Amino acid sequence: MIITDDDAINSYNIPPVVITKKMTFRHIQDLVKERLGGILPTGYKLCDYKPAYGELFKEEIRNYKYWGYCDCDTLIGDIPAFLDKINYSQYDRIGDKGHFTIYRNDEIINRLYLYKLKKKNPTSDFQFVRKTSYPCNFDEYGMNIICQEAGLKFYNNNHVLAVEDHHSLHFHTYGTVYSGNVYPQLFVWDKGKVFLYENKNGNIEKNEFMYIHYEGRKRLKALSNLGDIIAVSHLGFHSIQEKNIPSLLQEIGRPDTEDERKQYEREDLINSRRGNLKKLQQEFKSCGLSAIPNIARRIQSVLNSRFGK
């Protein structure tokens, strides 16, 4: 289900498995306030309310055994095949990342976000999360801790092809650039499946994943009319042919030059600082003087998680 205020949504070629529902952002703000007692100053803050979607959108999920969510910066592969491999029906929660998580549609599980942890950490406590405009990573960090302490049976692997977002202009898998272990890589959607191609010293390897998450690359464009096979890179979405993958690995999947990497990291740092300033301004705008203790508690939470307290 795509919930949107975009009047053009029905002009798209929408698959039969996708439902659309028109709803204004103001309506969702009112729902968050009425049903969760929370504030929703910006769309990004919805990340913290994802674990509460079972209550927030209870009418929409009434007839389903499971409900879940994914981010808009994802390219979805063969989800049913991966879920069948893990015998998904034995789990109450599938996935430990906020960009893709599924919950069993059960009254207790749908209210799990309200669970009171023995060791309170502000960003893991929904009573704090709902009163601050800051994104608290509650859909991942907070809910993972809650599920562990509550003894929930959940599957903590997302089988995601995750893009490095801070250290590389060209698309590479998360962590490889930072470790220095970089090969030419190509991220490909092929007729409903997602693959990573890697050229390792002349040998091309191909591995399937459940979906691609291209975090931090929000403004990608379709570079042509897209066909059955699509590559996604820092430039955008490319319609490609399988026979061209070896050459594309070198053209758009290559490692950065030193100058490219440094320039990207500089721009990323500037954008990060701008983003942090906007978050600070938004907190005072949304919460007034309460922003001061909120920020103090947030800092405390970061320190606790960093030092394992």
Secondary structure, 3 states (H helix, E strand, C coil): CEEECCCCHHHCCCCCCCCEEECCHHHHHHHHHHHHCCCCCCHHHHHHHHHHHHHHCCCCCCCCCEEEEECCCEEECCHHHHHHHCCHHHCCEEEEECCEEEEECCHHHHCHHHCCCCCCCHHHCHHHHCCCCCCCCHHHHHHHHHHHHHCCCEECCCCEEEECCCCCCCCCECCHHHHCCCCCEEEEEECCEEEEEEEECCEEEEEEECEEECCCCCCCEECCCCCCEEEEECCEEEECCHHHHHHHHHHCCCCCCHHHHHHHHHHHHHHHHHHHHHHHHHHHHHHHHHHHHHHHHHHHHHHHHHCCC
